[in-house]
Amino acid sequence: MTAEPTGPRSYTQPAAYQSLPGGPLDPDTSLYDRIAAAERTVVESFEIPLRSARAWEVPAGSLVRILSVEGPQVGDLNMWNLHNPRERFWAARTRQLQRASMTTYDRFWSTLPYLRPLATVVADSLADHPDAEVIHDLLGTRCDPYVNRMLAGYDFDYHCHSNLTRAILPHGLTELDVHDVLNVFQFAGLNDRREYFMDSCPARPGDSFEFFAEVDLLCALSTCPGGDLSVHMWGPDAASTEEQLEHCHPLGVEVCSLPAEVLEAWSPPSVAEYQGRAGRHGLAAPGHRA
């Protein structure tokens, strides 16, 4: 007779999405180590205030560093190909190809039909944190005023979705271009009932998350209105928006250029090679026999 399990099952199956050695899921870690360690020149530096967002351009071959500057704070990150916003960060595919949270050597994969790394994580000061596997969350998405109205019954205009929308409008984009995010510095996962949870942000002043731009990018980052997420945003125990504000801090951003010699072994990634019969995905043209 098989014994009943006494707790949550532990799953040890291998990853479903794997590439061959040297393939796209096996990046040259020595290259990215050299990039992370290289002397850099800060070409742009700014702080994103509480409950706000900013969009900025990043040339291919540059580094972006997101910094905790005053205290724990979650940031919601969006990313587009600067020259073609239809190609943007695809959180769901990135979860499949990488993991449910991001850290060093993980890559930000783009949407179809492009499917290539937009950026690669090169440094993460929280990589050795005891709870590193649930930090820099990819499971959840941005907070938004629509779900807030549904759950809480009132309007609030400073959720990450709204902040990101305002930030990208000057760049010719709209609310429809805002997409699922990477929750930088966020502690989140699934509880023993497989429900999504969020807990207190572990970032402290000086903690950072760095990525290398594989193509020219437009990035946008929102400082979450829940701040460090140490209090509930919804439900019977929810804190008011004023109480949540007490847990909010700014985030810093640096864009850095790198010496040309460091990039000699690097080349921008190409889009996916699949041709699909000129976009027909195997569907034969009228009158054509396969």
Secondary structure by P-SEA (a helix, b strand, c coil): cccccccbbbbccccccccccccccccaaaaaaaaaaccccccbbbbbcccccccccccccbbbbbbbcccbbbbbbbbcccccccccccaaaaaaacccccccccccccccccccccbbbccccccccccccccccccbbbbcaaaaaacccccccccaaaaaaaaaccccccccccccccccccccccccccbbbbcccccccccbbbbbbccccbbbbbccccccccccccccccccaaaaaaabbbbbbbbbbbcccccccbbbbbcccccccccccccccccccc
